[in-house]
């Protein structure tokens, strides 16, 4: 099924004008990354071969990656001399390799070679895309084959946290596996467009659709809107934070945050600050979490497949989480919130039934 694209670099709600079917003869519409390839060909980031093929299952070389990144970032690809002993001026990729190296996107090796024909691995790809896209924040993920002493460790955590890449069901990342042209196209497209980031959500995910705007009614009648945007900035310094969720109201300052999910939990994180776990997996009634988290109250799953009515619709598959009264906090009433697959938190009420937060609209 064709994906509907949304241009989020300025305003999430603006739709991207669909380009004609541009994918090559060997990329049928049912190919896994057809839409991503089609999208990038339309933006002239990638091209096919003279025989009208794209060869999506061919391994990407370092030279090809330099060309794709160069076109994506608008670098000067004019053939030129480079500082690498194995990349001559006559090389088709020499201009892009030189420009990408100067911009800090791709680096060579200590022996002054670039190794243009070497395959790009998933670890290499993580480092490159961490340089190309704005990805300053990350959640430390528990891949069985990724350790903190690996060169790509931080980059892998970042690009997975920003939904550019994803691991495998066996909880591995396989950083030494080669990347194909189709896979690399998917990674690039996800870095550019939230609609493709949605494809990285795991099955039965509680993450929201990154192409939608969600509206919530607060207890004082104020409407809080939440959208996924690239226009996020750290308030204190103005530092760009890349794609994040933004909460905004008519009168209050905007708040930016991440919505992350692993096989173990769903959490909300604030830039260079705390992460608050809102749900733990597998979901089981009676499970207690945030026991030792100084940033979040102890919470308990008190219901599964619960029916909850909101201003948007009535959900019949909500997970109810209860946060009991904290005796150390004056006037604390405790509260419950309701999590729904694909919608996140749809409603929060205190233990007396007063509604604090409620989903009312999605557009």
TAJOUR-V421253 format. One record per helix or strand of 3 or more residues. SS is the DSSP state (helix for helix, strand for strand). FROM is the first residue (numbers start at 1). TO is the last residue. Records with the same first field share a line. If there is no record, write none. Layout:
SS = FROM-TO  FROM-TO
This chain:
helix = 34-42  62-73  94-103  122-132  153-161  181-192  194-200
strand = 214-218  223-233  240-248  255-261  265-270  275-280  299-309  314-323  335-340  344-350  355-362
